[in-house]
Amino acid sequence: MSDAALIHGQGRFRRARRADIPAMSAIRLSVRENVLSDPTRVTLQMYEDYLERDGHGWVAEVDGSVAGFCYADRSRASIWALFVSPVHEGLGLGQGLLGLAVSWLFELGHQRISLTTTHGTRADRFYAAQGWTRLPEGGTEVGYVLERAASPLSQLAGSMRSA
């Protein structure tokens, strides 16, 4: 995806920029589930590294404000973060952001993408509903994988691109 914005549903999607980091951090700290036990674990440097060096990031905007974000890790073929502001949940922003990240990772040649989330959360149910395969549980974290051949999300991102 170029730096041009995509419109899907009620959100405008674009590549994340350094100037978006304060808004992304505020969203990360505002969520009601998958709350960081130690907010200092996610550093400014991590946000910066995933903008270009270690991956790519995207934001969803609603009415000109960042309402959600997603980061993909290029070397691990994984989703590092996907969060939507609690006041903007239910608009399809998470699905749109995830579709962009999945599409990008598949375009890089990865055949399988992974992620982890907290067991029993809405995120846990969200990934299952998006066609991801849930791995056997291990503690409070649950893993998911998405195979390229089985990905409806890459098709969604493709349709967003052509719109």
Salt bridges, closest charged atoms under 4 A:
ASP20 OD1 - ARG14 NH2 2.80
GLU33 OE1 - ARG122 NE 3.47
GLU48 OE2 - ARG18 NH2 2.29
ASP49 OD1 - ARG53 NH1 3.40
GLU52 OE2 - ARG15 NH2 2.34
GLU52 OE1 - HIS56 ND1 3.83
ASP54 OD1 - ARG53 NE 3.10
GLU61 OE1 - ARG12 NH1 2.35
GLU61 OE2 - ARG14 NH2 2.94
ASP73 OD2 - ARG76 NH1 3.03
GLU89 OE1 - ARG32 NH2 2.95
GLU89 OE1 - ARG122 NH1 2.79
GLU107 OE2 - ARG161 NH1 3.11
ASP124 OD2 - HIS119 ND1 3.95
ASP124 OD2 - ARG134 NH2 2.60
GLU137 OE1 - HIS119 ND1 3.20
GLU137 OE2 - ARG134 NH1 2.94
GLU147 OE2 - ARG112 NE 3.11
